[in-house]
Amino acid sequence: MGASKRSLVSRALNLLAKGREYCSELGPVSGMRWYAAKVTARLPLHHPRRISVKSPSLAYPVEVRMYPSSDDFVFDQIFVRHEYAPVCRRLHDPRFILDLGANVGYASAIFASRFPAAKILAVEPDPGNYKLCAKNLAPYKGRAEVLLGAVWGSRTQLALARGNFCDGREWATRVEKAPSDATAEVQAWDVATLLDMAHQREADLVKIDIEGSEAEVFAENPERWLPRVRNLCIELHDDRCRDTFFNALRGYDYELEEYREFTFCFDLRRTEVTADLRTAAPA
């Protein structure tokens, strides 16, 4: 068999395997519909730019902007490869979840479906993502609130940065310090302020996927809010982010789990040594 024929056979087998995976994870009807939508979206044909898809892990369907949008990749990450499986496996009856970098709401939709007693605050700085996030979370009525803005180390105004990180698509939108007041278009809050705005004493889960800005969040006085967080789920985008994150968690005990692209810190609590030293310190 020639090289070109072997290549065609290999591609055909890969496509068949992908179709089986979608049917296995999404069910035969939704799986085949999703598979067909992904294939046709990459062909030079007229096809819907958005579709509604129902995953077995969701109480309601979500809307997806098809390729070349990044939404279909995010959909696969969350509903096919189950990137948040450790959260669904380890958390029991959470009451409040903070979703920082909510994108179009797929993670919040999973949490709202899996934990029907939980209230969720989803924060997203990109207006287009925010609009679709609000639409995807609307069926959860008063349990899920969507906030247009960003998280940072302190309350401030930031600029939106598109096209200069990762592949430049919607999932890679970032915020950064604004070069001038005229370019400051994004309201940002620190985690403590977001908890206060939501009228919550603590968060059972804080999920953070903010394209590198996590270094800023954990660099500026994280002690203002870390004691109010029970579990963390974070994507650490580079070594600086990783070092800043784990440095902020010194003095805390937690159960660490690395899964897919995420780092999970379950049962976050101050170390007993730290607590004892503070108790013994002179007034």
C-alpha positions as CSV (number, residue, x, y, z in Angstrom):
1,M,0.0,0.0,0.0
2,G,1.3,3.4,-1.0
3,A,2.0,6.2,1.5
4,S,-1.0,8.2,0.2
5,K,-3.4,5.3,0.6
6,R,-2.0,4.5,4.1
7,S,-2.6,8.2,5.0
8,L,-6.2,8.1,3.8
9,V,-6.9,4.8,5.7
10,S,-5.3,6.3,8.9
11,R,-7.5,9.4,8.6
12,A,-10.6,7.3,8.0
13,L,-9.8,5.2,11.1
14,N,-9.2,8.3,13.2
15,L,-12.5,9.8,12.1
16,L,-14.3,6.6,12.9
17,A,-12.7,6.5,16.3
18,K,-13.7,10.1,17.0
19,G,-17.3,9.4,16.0
20,R,-17.4,6.4,18.4
21,E,-16.0,8.5,21.2
22,Y,-18.6,11.2,20.7
23,C,-21.4,8.6,20.7
24,S,-20.0,7.0,23.8
25,E,-19.8,10.3,25.7
26,L,-22.8,12.2,24.4
27,G,-25.2,9.4,23.5
28,P,-25.8,8.1,19.9
29,V,-28.1,10.9,18.8
30,S,-26.2,13.8,20.2
31,G,-22.9,12.2,19.5
32,M,-23.6,11.7,15.8
33,R,-25.1,15.2,15.5
34,W,-22.1,16.7,17.2
35,Y,-19.7,14.7,15.0
36,A,-21.4,15.7,11.8
37,A,-21.4,19.4,12.9
38,K,-17.7,19.4,13.6
39,V,-16.9,17.7,10.3
40,T,-19.1,20.0,8.1
41,A,-17.9,23.1,9.9
42,R,-14.4,22.5,8.5
43,L,-15.7,22.0,5.0
44,P,-16.2,24.9,2.4
45,L,-20.0,24.5,2.7
46,H,-22.8,26.5,3.9
47,H,-23.6,25.3,7.4
48,P,-25.0,26.6,10.7
49,R,-22.4,28.7,12.6
50,R,-24.1,27.9,15.9
51,I,-25.8,24.8,17.1
52,S,-27.4,23.7,20.4
53,V,-26.1,20.5,21.9
54,K,-27.2,18.4,24.9
55,S,-24.7,16.4,26.9
56,P,-25.9,13.7,29.4
57,S,-24.1,15.6,32.1
58,L,-26.2,18.7,31.6
59,A,-29.7,19.6,32.7
60,Y,-30.2,21.8,29.6
61,P,-28.5,22.1,26.2
62,V,-25.8,24.7,25.5
63,E,-25.2,26.8,22.4
64,V,-21.9,26.4,20.6
65,R,-20.3,28.7,18.0
66,M,-18.8,26.3,15.5
67,Y,-15.3,26.3,13.9
68,P,-13.3,28.5,13.5
69,S,-14.6,29.6,16.9
70,S,-12.8,27.9,19.9
71,D,-16.2,26.9,21.4
72,D,-16.2,23.4,19.9
73,F,-12.7,22.7,21.3
74,V,-13.9,23.9,24.8
75,F,-17.0,21.7,24.4
76,D,-14.9,18.7,23.8
77,Q,-12.6,19.4,26.7
78,I,-15.5,19.7,29.2
79,F,-18.2,17.3,27.9
80,V,-16.1,14.7,26.0
81,R,-12.8,14.6,27.9
82,H,-14.4,15.6,31.2
83,E,-11.8,18.0,32.4
84,Y,-13.8,18.8,35.6
85,A,-14.4,15.2,36.6
86,P,-12.3,15.6,39.8
87,V,-14.7,18.4,40.9
88,C,-17.8,16.3,40.2
89,R,-16.2,13.3,42.0
90,R,-14.8,15.0,45.1
91,L,-17.3,17.8,45.9
92,H,-20.4,17.1,47.9
93,D,-23.3,19.5,48.1
94,P,-21.4,22.8,47.5
95,R,-23.4,25.9,48.2
96,F,-21.4,28.6,46.3
97,I,-19.1,28.4,43.3
98,L,-17.0,31.2,41.8
99,D,-16.2,30.6,38.1
100,L,-13.4,33.0,37.1
101,G,-12.8,33.1,33.4
102,A,-16.2,31.5,32.6
103,N,-15.8,31.8,28.8
104,V,-19.2,30.8,27.4
105,G,-20.5,29.1,30.5
106,Y,-19.8,25.4,29.9
107,A,-18.1,24.8,33.2
108,S,-20.7,26.7,35.2
109,A,-23.4,24.7,33.3
110,I,-21.7,21.4,34.4
111,F,-21.5,22.7,38.0
112,A,-25.1,23.9,38.1
113,S,-26.4,20.6,36.7
114,R,-24.2,18.4,39.0
115,F,-24.9,20.4,42.1
116,P,-28.5,21.6,42.1
117,A,-28.3,23.4,45.5
118,A,-25.3,25.5,44.4
119,K,-25.3,29.2,43.5
120,I,-22.8,30.2,40.9
121,L,-21.2,33.6,40.0
122,A,-19.6,33.4,36.6
123,V,-17.2,36.2,35.7
124,E,-16.1,36.8,32.0
125,P,-14.4,39.8,30.5
126,D,-15.0,39.3,26.8
127,P,-18.4,40.8,25.8
128,G,-19.1,38.2,23.1
129,N,-18.3,35.3,25.4
130,Y,-20.2,37.0,28.2
131,K,-23.4,37.3,26.1
132,L,-23.3,33.6,25.1
133,C,-22.4,32.6,28.7
134,A,-25.5,34.5,30.0
135,K,-27.6,32.7,27.4
136,N,-26.3,29.2,28.3
137,L,-26.8,29.8,32.0
138,A,-30.3,31.4,31.7
139,P,-32.2,28.1,32.2
140,Y,-30.7,27.9,35.7
141,K,-32.6,31.0,36.6
142,G,-31.6,32.6,39.9
143,R,-28.9,30.0,40.7
144,A,-26.4,31.3,38.2
145,E,-25.4,34.9,37.8
146,V,-23.1,36.2,35.0
147,L,-20.9,39.2,35.6
148,L,-19.1,41.1,32.8
149,G,-15.6,41.8,34.1
150,A,-12.4,40.2,35.3
151,V,-10.6,39.0,38.4
152,W,-7.3,40.6,39.4
153,G,-5.2,41.2,42.5
154,S,-7.2,44.3,43.4
155,R,-10.1,46.3,42.2
156,T,-9.1,48.2,39.1
157,Q,-9.7,48.9,35.4
158,L,-8.0,46.8,32.8
159,A,-7.8,46.5,29.0
160,L,-9.0,43.6,26.9
161,A,-6.3,41.8,24.9
162,R,-7.3,39.7,21.9
163,G,-5.1,37.8,19.4
164,N,-1.8,37.9,21.3
165,F,-2.0,34.7,23.4
166,C,-2.3,31.1,22.5
167,D,-4.1,30.8,19.1
168,G,-5.8,34.2,19.4
169,R,-9.4,32.8,19.4
170,E,-12.2,33.5,21.9
171,W,-10.8,31.1,24.6
172,A,-7.5,33.0,24.6
173,T,-8.9,36.5,25.4
174,R,-6.9,38.1,28.2
175,V,-6.9,41.2,30.4
176,E,-3.9,43.3,31.1
177,K,-3.0,46.6,32.7
178,A,-4.3,49.4,30.6
179,P,-1.7,51.8,29.1
180,S,-4.1,54.7,29.6
181,D,-7.5,55.6,31.1
182,A,-8.9,55.7,27.5
183,T,-8.1,52.0,26.9
184,A,-9.3,50.8,30.3
185,E,-12.5,49.0,29.3
186,V,-12.8,46.1,31.7
187,Q,-13.9,46.4,35.4
188,A,-11.8,44.0,37.5
189,W,-12.3,42.9,41.1
190,D,-10.2,40.8,43.6
191,V,-11.6,37.6,44.9
192,A,-12.5,39.0,48.3
193,T,-14.6,41.7,46.7
194,L,-16.4,39.2,44.4
195,L,-17.3,37.1,47.4
196,D,-18.6,40.2,49.2
197,M,-20.6,41.3,46.1
198,A,-22.2,37.8,46.0
199,H,-23.0,38.1,49.8
200,Q,-21.0,34.9,50.5
201,R,-18.9,34.3,53.5
202,E,-16.9,31.6,51.6
203,A,-16.7,29.7,48.3
204,D,-16.9,25.9,48.2
205,L,-15.1,26.1,44.9
206,V,-13.2,28.7,43.0
207,K,-12.5,27.7,39.4
208,I,-9.8,29.9,37.7
209,D,-9.0,29.8,34.0
210,I,-7.8,33.3,33.1
211,E,-5.0,32.8,30.5
212,G,-2.0,33.8,32.6
213,S,-3.6,36.5,34.8
214,E,-3.7,34.0,37.7
215,A,-0.2,35.2,38.6
216,E,-1.6,38.7,39.3
217,V,-4.5,37.3,41.3
218,F,-2.2,35.3,43.6
219,A,0.7,37.8,43.8
220,E,-1.2,40.6,45.5
221,N,-2.2,39.8,49.1
222,P,-4.0,36.4,48.6
223,E,-4.4,36.2,52.4
224,R,-7.4,38.5,52.0
225,W,-9.4,35.8,50.5
226,L,-7.7,32.3,50.5
227,P,-9.1,31.5,54.0
228,R,-12.5,31.9,52.5
229,V,-12.0,29.2,49.9
230,R,-12.5,25.5,50.5
231,N,-11.4,24.1,47.1
232,L,-9.5,25.4,44.1
233,C,-9.5,24.4,40.4
234,I,-7.0,26.3,38.3
235,E,-5.2,26.2,34.9
236,L,-1.6,27.3,35.4
237,H,-0.4,28.7,32.1
238,D,3.4,29.0,32.7
239,D,6.1,28.6,35.2
240,R,5.6,32.1,36.6
241,C,2.0,31.4,37.3
242,R,2.8,28.0,38.9
243,D,5.5,29.5,41.1
244,T,3.3,32.4,42.2
245,F,0.3,30.1,42.9
246,F,2.2,27.5,45.1
247,N,4.0,30.3,46.9
248,A,0.7,31.8,47.9
249,L,-0.4,28.4,49.2
250,R,2.5,28.1,51.6
251,G,1.0,27.8,55.1
252,Y,-2.0,25.7,53.8
253,D,-2.6,22.1,53.6
254,Y,-4.6,20.6,50.8
255,E,-5.1,17.5,48.7
256,L,-3.4,18.1,45.3
257,E,-4.6,16.5,42.1
258,E,-3.4,17.2,38.6
259,Y,-5.8,16.2,35.9
260,R,-5.7,17.1,32.2
261,E,-4.8,20.8,32.1
262,F,-6.0,21.6,35.6
263,T,-4.5,21.7,39.1
264,F,-7.0,20.9,41.9
265,C,-6.5,21.7,45.5
266,F,-9.1,20.0,47.6
267,D,-9.9,20.7,51.3
268,L,-7.8,23.8,51.5
269,R,-7.0,24.7,55.1
270,R,-4.4,26.5,57.1
271,T,-1.6,24.2,58.4
272,E,-1.8,23.4,62.1
273,V,1.7,24.7,62.6
274,T,0.8,28.1,61.2
275,A,-2.3,28.2,63.3
276,D,-0.4,27.2,66.5
277,L,2.3,29.8,65.8
278,R,-0.3,32.5,65.4
279,T,-2.1,31.5,68.6
280,A,1.2,31.5,70.5
281,A,2.4,34.9,69.2
282,P,2.5,37.7,71.7
283,A,-0.2,40.3,71.5
